[in-house]
Amino acid sequence: MQIPSHKKIYFLSDFHLGAPNKEQSLIREKKLIQFLDEIQPTAAAIFIVGDLFDFWYEYRTVVPKGYVRILGKLAAITDSGIPVHFFVGNHDMWMKDYFQTELNIPVYFEPKDFEFNGRKFHIGHGDGLGPGDHGYKLLKKIFRNPVCQWLFGVLPPYIGMGIANYMSRRSRAQTGTTEEQFLGDDKEWLITYCKEVLQKKFYDFFVFGHRHLPINHRLTETSTYINLGDWIRYFTYAEFDGTTLELKSYNS
């Protein structure tokens, strides 16, 4: 894809809409809509890199209540001809075909490669990548299993959503303050993952979410890792102008 000179590509992630409650979530949702309104005139494409929702499950004929503002805005963006790409996160991994059929948004379950203006991108949510965290990697396989998803779908939405929301709150509580600080080059597992990938294939930019901490880290002289932060505390995003990828904060 060649980006027109007056256009940009935007990357953002980890909104966790629905958390910690409806009132606070709605404030963030409205701020997100305001941001999307402002970037729409200059957007060549928009990448949402996971955890749009704090929990999402598509029953066969039911979708979770709420989120009409963001869903309507995404539909309006794609209807205007601007492509939107969505990467499934660990909080909204139970996507099916709703985004594709209703919003015309492709959904990716694994990291994917893109090339813009000759720059190579490796993009994904980031969960389950790199060394360690074997407990979560096992849990992810279970959650992604079609049989487990079907069994969850058998539960009435009231019970299923209640269980899921409890697990989401527990996950955030267990993370504690580790999301708030950079752990160092050798302890940031996504940096380790990027370096391992670079040994096999070159990328100009690695773009991930999940970490909830804005990070702009030079891996080599020609390759950079960007973590998009979140829209809970930092309200950060990345902007690619055709040449450079810059991490920015939206404070309007």
N, C-alpha and C positions, 0 to 999 in steps of 0.2 A: 504494500500500500504506500502510495506517495502522498504525503500530506501537502495540501495547498499552503502557500506562504502565509496566509492570514489565519490558518486554522491550527488547532492544537488537539492533542489526545490527553484525556484526563483519567487518572486512576485514583480510586478511593475504596475504602473497605471498613469493615467492623463497625456497623451502626448499632447492631444489637437492639433493633426496635422491639419494643415490648418490655424491656428491662429499664430500670428496676420496677417500674410501675407504669400504668397507662398515662398518668399526667406528665411525668418527666420524659417519657418516650415521645409524647406528642410534641413537646417543645423541640426536641432534637429533630423529629420528623419535619416540622415546619422549617427549621433552619436548613435542613438538607434540601428541601424543595426550593428555598430561596437561592441556595448555592447553584442548584441545577438550572434554575431560571437564568441566573447570571452567566453561566458558562455556555448555555445552549447556542447562542449566536456564533461562538468561536469554536465549537466542538466538532472535530472530524470524527471522533469516536469516544465512547465512555466505557471504561472498564470498572465493574464493581467486583472486587476481589474477595468476596465471601463475607459471611455473617451479617448479611443485610438484616436478618431477623435474629432475635435471641433464641427463637425456636420456630421451626416451620415443618409442617407435615401435610402432604396432600392426600387426603382421603379420596376415594374414587370420585365422589360427587361433592366433596366439601373441601373448602380451603379455610385457613384460620381467619377468624373475625378481625376486622380492623385493617390498618395499613392502606386505606383507600387513597390517601393523598399521594404516597410514594408510588403505588402501583399505577394510578392514573397519570402521574407525571412521566413515568417510564414509558407508558403506552404513547403519550403525546410526543415524547422524544423520538421514539422509533417511527411513529407515523409521519414525523417531519423528515424522515430519511436519514437520521443520524443513527449509526449502529451502536447498540449497547451490548456488551459482553458480560456474562455473569459466571463467576467461579464459585462453586459450592464450598461453603465453609463447614466447620465442625458443628456449628449450631443450626445450620439449615441444610444439612446433607441429604435430607429426605425429600429432595426435589424429584418431580416426575416430568410432566409435560406442560404444566400450567404456564410457565414463562414463555415457552416456545410457541404455544398455540394462541395464547391470549395477548402476549406482549411482543411477540416476534423477537425474542431475545434468546440467543443460543446459550446453553448451560453446559459448563465443563466440570467434570468431576476429578480431573487430574491436571497438573501443570501443563501448559501448552506454549508452543513457540509462535512468535509473530515477528514480522520484519516491517519496519516503517522507515522510509527514507534511507534504506541501506543499513539501519541499526537493528541489531538482533536482540529480541526480548525473550526472556523466559519468565512466564507469569503463572502464579498459582496462589492459593490461599496460604499454604505453608504448613498446615497441620500434618503431622506424621512424617515429615521429611527430616533427613539428617539422622545422626546417631541417637541412641537411647530412646527413652519414652516408650518402652516396649508395652507397657500396660495400655496406654492409649492406642497404640497401633493395633493391638489385639481387639480392643473395644471398637475401633473403627471398622475392622473387618466384620465384626458381629453386626454392627449397626447398618453396614452396607449390604449385608446378606439379604437377598430377596425374601427368604422365608421369615426372617426376623421382622422385616418391614411389614410383611403380610400379617404376622401375628399381632404386631402393634396396631395395625389398622383394624383388627377385629374388635379392639377395645372401643367403647363409646368415646367420642371426642372429649367429653367432659373429664373422663378418667385419664385418657391418654395424654391430653394436654396438661392436666394437673401434674402427672408424673414427670413429664418432660420439663415443665417450668421449674419444678423442684430440683431436677438434676442440673439445669442450667445455673440456678442460683448457687448450688453446691460447688459446681465447677469454678465459678468466679471466686467463691470464698476460699477455695483451696489454692488458687493462684496467688492470693495475697498481694504482697508488694513486689513480687519478682518482675512484674510487668513494668515497673516504674524506673528501672535502672538498666543501663547497658552493662552486660555481664563480662565483656571483654572478648577480644577476637577469638580466643580459643574456647570460650564457653557458650557463645551464641551458636546454637545448633543449625540455624539457617545459614550462617556464614560458613560453617563447616560443609554443609550441603552444597553451597554455591562453589566452594573451592574444589570439591570432589567432581562436580559437573564440569567445571572448567578444564579439568585434566583430560576430558574426553571431547568437549565441544566448546567453542568460544561463543560467548554472548557479551554484548555491550552492556546490557542491563538485566538484572534479576529483580523482579518486582513481586513482593509478597505482602500479605496482611498477617492476621492471626496473632502477631507478637504484641500488638496494642501500643508499641513504643515507636515513635518516628525515628528512623535510622537511615542515614545516608553514609554508606561505608564503601570506601575504595578497596576493592579486592586486589586489583592489579592496576598498572598504569592506564589500562584501557577498558577495564570492566568494573562495574559498580553494582552494589546491592542496595536496594531501597526497600525499607519497610514503611508501610503507609500509615502506621499509627492507628488512630481510631476516631470515631465521632461521638465519643463519650466524654473524654477529657481533653483531647488535643485538637480535634476538628482539622485534621491534616489530610493532604492529598498530594499527588504528584502530577506534574504538568510537563508534557513533551512537546516542544515547539518545532520538531523536525530535526533538531541537532542535539540539544541538551535535554536532560531529564532533571527537573528541579522539584524538590520537596518543599511544599508551602503549607501555610496555616490559614484557615478561613475564620476570621474573627468578627465578621459583620453582625 
